[in-house]
Amino acid sequence: MPAGNYSHRKSAAKLRLRYRNGASLVREPVKIRQTGHEFLFGCGGFDAVELAGGKPDGAPLSPEEAAPIRDRLEKIFTLNNYATLPFYLGRYEPEEGKPDHARTLAAAKWFAERNIITKGHPLCWHTACAPWLMEYSNGEILKRVIARIERDVGVFKGLIDRWDVINEAVIMPIFDKYDNAITRICGELGRVKLVREVFSAARRANPDAVLVLNDFNTSIDYEILIDGCLQAGAPIDVIGIQSHQHQGYWGREKLREVLDRFSHFGLPLHFTENTLISGDLMPGHIVDLNDWQLDSWPSTPEGEERQAREVLEFYEILFSHPSVEALTTWCPIDGRWLKAPAGLLREDNSPKPAYHALKTKILEEWRTEEQVLTGDTGELSFEGFRGTYEASARDAKASFVLDGKAGELDLTLA
């Protein structure tokens, strides 16, 4: 499907409108305004943990500390309706039995109050793993990992119903940067069995959750893993694809090739972690992005213009593809991960050209707002991007959802 074809993102509907007193709206102008997207436009929402939940010791932020964080989150989630929250075990539960539930619950509620959907990331990963797990045998490690998943998915049920269940399983059993508990059990059990175990645990804890298998590896190795896991009955709902493009933009050809290969599984695709650089690119010979450590990695005017062009094309191609349901820009602000200038905002929270480009796309070009005249029986028809809507006339209004499931809707304006 060529970029720019968004017909699969739209639906048509007929509305039958009445006022609360029962009177039909006959030949009246009605404003149809989209209030939210069905498609998940996402960004990392880690800052909300401290803003809403306070510091790790429980102390609240001062007004001076809170102000720039609130400003940053408000700017980012004006564009986005989907936030990723952190569940890295080594940071979330640095001491066994003392998870960071309260602060993370506060963050999830902060987003829920703003109609932002949240996802937890990740439930099982070899990096940022808890050192205390190393004290146990492999069998006990697995039991504790399973218990952790069941606990956290259960605690957050209804607030966080989307999870990156296991992260980067392709490399997991052969990861050799340092010893860790997850690589140990993955090496013993094998990738497929571990994936099945952790996904089954998450499904038990929340049967309605959306469960994501997430990886940066887009080679045939990931395809083989996905196929093996599905054959083994792992309850995978979504294929997650990372694209940290620190060494340069993938470009149309690679992006479409990746989409073609992974869409053949028939599962939704989520582009879960995406970065495009607005400064000098990382050298091509670097294999692990974490090996490129700089004292400073500045954004540049030329790089920002390049980033804006590439981000826009990247979003257009993915929004055009019917298999893609979600797209998350990983870094809201420059300098947060590997000091990379990969944010939509500069370090002082000022918006970059990429931010403005996406704002125009998401809030204007990809959003439906029009005025329609009702007919003699109070009906009107329109087509729009799928999502949540408001219909209003005079001083009355009604909310509804355009999702393609119901072609006709009866609305009472109040």
MARBASE-865208 format. One record per residue (C-alpha): residue in one letter; x, y, z. Coordinates in steps of 0.05 Angstrom, whole numbers, padded with zeros to 5 digits, always signed. Each point is the difference from the previous one (the first is absolute). Layout:
BEGIN
AXYZ;...
***
This chain:
BEGIN
M+00000+00000+00000;P+00032+00066-00020;A+00014+00053+00053;G-00056+00050+00002;N-00056-00052-00007;Y-00037+00004+00066;S-00067-00031-00021;H+00010-00058+00049;R+00004+00051+00057;K-00069+00029-00016;S-00072-00022+00007;A-00066+00028-00024;A-00060+00007+00045;K-00072+00025+00001;L-00021+00039+00062;R-00073+00008+00021;L-00002+00060+00046;R-00051+00023+00051;Y-00001+00051+00056;R-00013-00023+00070;N-00073+00022-00005;G-00009-00049-00058;A+00000+00051-00056;S+00038-00020-00063;L+00053+00046-00029;V-00032+00018-00067;R+00045+00036-00049;E+00045+00025+00054;P+00076+00009-00004;V+00037-00049+00044;K+00073+00004+00016;I+00036-00067-00002;R+00066+00003+00038;Q+00049-00056+00011;T+00025-00002+00072;G+00048-00059-00003;H+00032-00050-00047;E-00010-00075-00002;F+00072-00006-00025;L+00050+00001+00057;F+00049+00058-00007;G+00048-00012+00057;C+00060+00027+00038;G+00040-00019+00061;G-00037+00024+00062;F+00052-00016+00053;D+00001+00071+00027;A-00071-00008+00026;V+00025-00049+00054;E+00037+00056+00035;L-00050+00055-00016;A-00060-00039+00026;G+00033-00046+00049;G+00057+00040+00029;K+00073-00017+00009;P+00024-00071+00014;D+00001+00015+00075;G-00072+00023-00003;A+00014+00074+00006;P-00042+00043-00047;L+00032+00044-00052;S+00006+00074+00015;P-00039+00047-00046;E+00066+00019-00033;E+00017-00073-00013;A-00070-00018-00024;A-00011+00058-00048;P+00048-00021-00057;I-00023-00073+00005;R-00073+00020-00004;D+00015+00046-00059;R+00036-00055-00036;L-00054-00052+00011;E-00056+00048-00020;K+00036+00018-00065;I+00014-00073-00018;F-00069-00026+00017;T-00035+00055-00037;L+00023-00040-00061;N-00003-00071+00028;N-00053-00044+00030;Y+00044-00057+00023;A+00054-00002+00054;T+00052-00053+00018;L+00015-00007+00075;P+00063-00034+00029;F+00000-00068+00033;Y+00074-00019-00005;L+00006-00048+00058;G+00068+00024+00025;R-00028+00071+00007;Y-00072-00016+00015;E+00017-00050+00055;P+00073+00013+00020;E-00014-00035+00066;E-00039-00065-00003;G-00071+00009+00024;K+00000+00076-00004;P-00026+00018-00070;D-00013+00071-00022;H-00075-00011-00002;A-00024+00065+00031;R+00038+00049-00045;T-00015-00039-00063;L-00073-00006+00018;A-00002+00075+00009;A+00031+00009-00069;A-00049-00047-00033;K-00058+00037+00033;W+00029+00067-00022;F-00003-00024-00072;A-00068-00032+00008;E-00028+00067+00024;R+00023+00029-00067;N-00028-00057-00042;I+00071-00025-00016;I+00006-00075-00008;T+00060-00031+00035;K+00046-00060-00013;G+00049-00033+00049;H+00071-00014-00024;P+00028-00052+00010;L-00021-00058+00044;C+00060-00045-00018;W+00068+00024-00025;H+00072-00018+00011;T+00022+00073+00003;A-00016+00041+00062;C-00015-00065+00035;A-00002-00004+00076;P+00066-00023+00031;W-00036-00035+00057;L-00028-00051-00049;M+00071-00027-00009;E-00002-00028+00071;Y-00049-00055-00022;S+00004-00063-00041;N-00027+00002-00071;G-00064-00034+00021;E-00012+00051+00055;I+00018+00058-00047;L-00055-00023-00048;K-00050-00006+00057;R+00015+00071+00023;V-00003+00028-00070;I-00068-00033-00011;A-00025+00025+00068;R+00024+00070-00016;I-00038+00001-00066;E-00064-00027+00031;R+00006+00051+00057;D+00013+00062-00042;V-00048-00016-00057;G-00053-00013+00053;V+00014+00062+00041;F-00006+00045-00061;K-00059-00035-00033;G-00048+00053-00025;L+00053+00055+00000;I+00054-00034-00041;D-00028-00053-00046;R+00057-00001-00052;W+00067-00031+00015;D+00067-00013-00033;V+00004-00068+00032;I+00070-00021-00021;N+00052+00046-00030;E+00054-00020-00050;A-00006-00075+00006;V+00040-00013-00064;I+00065+00020+00034;M-00021-00019+00070;P+00033-00069+00009;I+00066+00022-00033;F+00005+00068+00033;D+00072+00004+00026;K+00010+00072+00025;Y-00009-00024+00072;D-00031-00058+00038;N-00074+00007+00017;A-00057-00043+00024;I-00043+00006-00062;T+00055-00022-00048;R+00013-00059+00046;I-00072-00026-00002;C-00008+00015-00074;G+00063-00039-00015;E-00027-00059+00039;L-00072+00001-00023;G+00010+00027-00071;R-00033+00062-00029;V-00066-00031-00020;K-00014-00033+00067;L+00017+00063+00039;V-00043+00042-00046;R-00059-00048+00009;E+00009+00000+00076;V+00001+00075+00009;F-00056+00014-00050;S-00043-00053+00033;A+00012+00032+00068;A-00021+00068-00026;R-00062-00029-00032;R-00020-00034+00065;A+00006+00065+00037;N-00041+00040-00051;P-00037-00041-00052;D-00019+00064-00038;A+00070+00031-00003;V+00036+00014-00065;L+00065-00038+00003;V+00060+00022-00042;L+00062-00038-00021;N+00053+00054-00009;D+00068+00000-00034;F+00051+00044-00036;N+00021-00059-00044;T-00037+00004-00066;S+00039-00057-00034;I-00027-00069-00017;D+00021-00021+00071;Y-00058+00040+00028;E-00048-00030-00051;I+00023-00070+00019;L-00011+00016+00074;I-00070+00028-00012;D-00019-00061-00041;G+00027-00048+00053;C-00036+00037+00056;L-00067+00001-00037;Q+00008-00074-00018;A+00012-00014+00074;G-00063+00036+00020;A+00029+00063+00032;P-00058+00050+00005;I+00033+00055-00040;D-00048+00056-00021;V+00048+00049-00032;I+00069-00001-00034;G+00042+00057+00027;I+00055+00030-00043;Q+00054+00048+00025;S+00035+00048-00047;H+00053+00040+00035;Q+00029+00033-00062;H+00061+00032+00031;Q+00043-00019-00060;G-00048+00030-00050;Y-00072-00004-00024;W-00021-00068-00026;G-00033+00031-00061;R-00062-00021-00039;E+00029-00063-00030;K+00023-00032+00066;L-00062+00023+00037;R-00047-00030-00050;E+00041-00064-00004;V-00006-00008+00076;L-00074+00013-00003;D-00010-00051-00055;R+00038-00055+00038;F-00032+00009+00068;S-00071+00014-00023;H-00005-00070-00030;F-00011-00028+00070;G-00068+00032+00000;L+00011+00034+00067;P-00002+00075+00013;L+00067+00035-00002;H+00022+00052+00052;F+00061+00042-00013;T+00017+00003+00073;E+00065+00039+00007;N+00021+00047-00055;T+00054+00053-00002;L+00026+00044-00056;I+00060+00045+00014;S+00004+00075-00008;G+00076+00005+00006;D+00060-00037-00027;L-00015-00073-00014;M+00032-00057+00038;P+00055-00034-00041;G-00023-00060-00040;H+00052-00048+00029;I-00031+00002+00070;V-00039-00065+00012;D-00030+00015+00069;L-00029+00070+00006;N+00020+00000+00073;D+00073-00002-00020;W-00003+00070-00028;Q+00010+00043+00061;L+00012+00075-00008;D+00008+00056+00050;S-00045+00042-00044;W-00043-00015-00060;P-00032+00065-00023;S-00058+00013-00045;T+00016+00043-00060;P-00044+00045-00045;E+00016-00043-00061;G-00012-00064+00039;E-00067+00026+00025;E-00024+00014-00070;R+00022-00069-00021;Q-00034-00032+00060;A-00065+00036-00017;R+00000-00026-00071;E+00016-00071+00021;V-00049-00002+00058;L-00056+00025-00045;E+00013-00052-00054;F+00008-00055+00053;Y-00068+00017+00031;E-00034+00006-00068;I+00024-00069-00023;L-00020-00034+00065;F-00067+00035+00005;S-00013-00022-00072;H+00011-00073+00016;P-00061-00039+00023;S+00039-00047+00046;V+00028+00056+00043;E-00041+00019+00061;A+00049+00040+00042;L+00062+00042-00009;T+00041+00025+00059;T+00055+00052-00003;W+00045-00024+00056;C+00032+00065+00024;P-00043+00060+00015;I+00061+00043+00012;D+00072+00003-00023;G+00056-00030+00041;R-00040-00050+00040;W+00025-00066-00030;L+00074-00006-00018;K+00000+00076-00001;A-00029-00006-00070;P-00035+00061-00032;A-00060-00044-00016;G-00057+00038+00033;L-00057+00040-00028;L+00020+00054+00050;R+00068+00030+00014;E+00030-00006+00070;D-00032+00066+00019;N-00069-00027-00021;S-00004+00044-00062;P-00033-00037-00059;K+00042-00022-00058;P-00022+00002-00073;A-00019-00074+00005;Y-00049+00017+00056;H-00033+00054-00042;A-00003-00046-00061;L-00035-00054+00040;K-00047+00050+00033;T-00025+00021-00069;K-00009-00072-00022;I-00032-00030+00062;L-00042+00058+00023;E-00020+00029-00067;E+00010-00043-00062;W-00017-00066+00034;R-00058+00026+00041;T-00072+00010-00022;E-00039+00063+00014;E-00057+00025-00043;Q-00069+00031+00001;V-00056-00041-00030;L-00073+00020-00013;T-00051-00051+00024;G-00056-00024-00045;D-00075+00003+00007;T+00000-00057+00051;G+00059+00023+00042;E+00051-00045-00033;L+00069+00016-00027;S+00056-00042-00031;F+00074+00011+00003;E+00067-00035-00005;G+00058+00011+00047;F+00062-00029+00031;R-00017-00053+00052;G-00002+00022+00072;T-00042+00038+00050;Y-00045+00057-00021;E-00046+00055+00023;A-00062+00024-00038;S-00027+00068+00020;A-00056+00046-00020;R-00024+00063+00034;D+00023-00010+00072;A-00009-00075+00002;K+00048-00056-00016;A+00010-00076+00002;S+00062-00044-00002;F+00008-00062-00043;V+00051-00048-00028;L+00014-00010-00073;D+00031-00069-00007;G-00031-00031-00061;K-00042-00049+00042;A-00065+00039-00001;G-00020+00034-00065;E-00060+00035+00032;L-00002+00035+00068;D-00057+00032+00038;L+00024+00060+00041;T-00035+00044+00050;L+00031+00069+00006;A-00002+00029+00070;
***
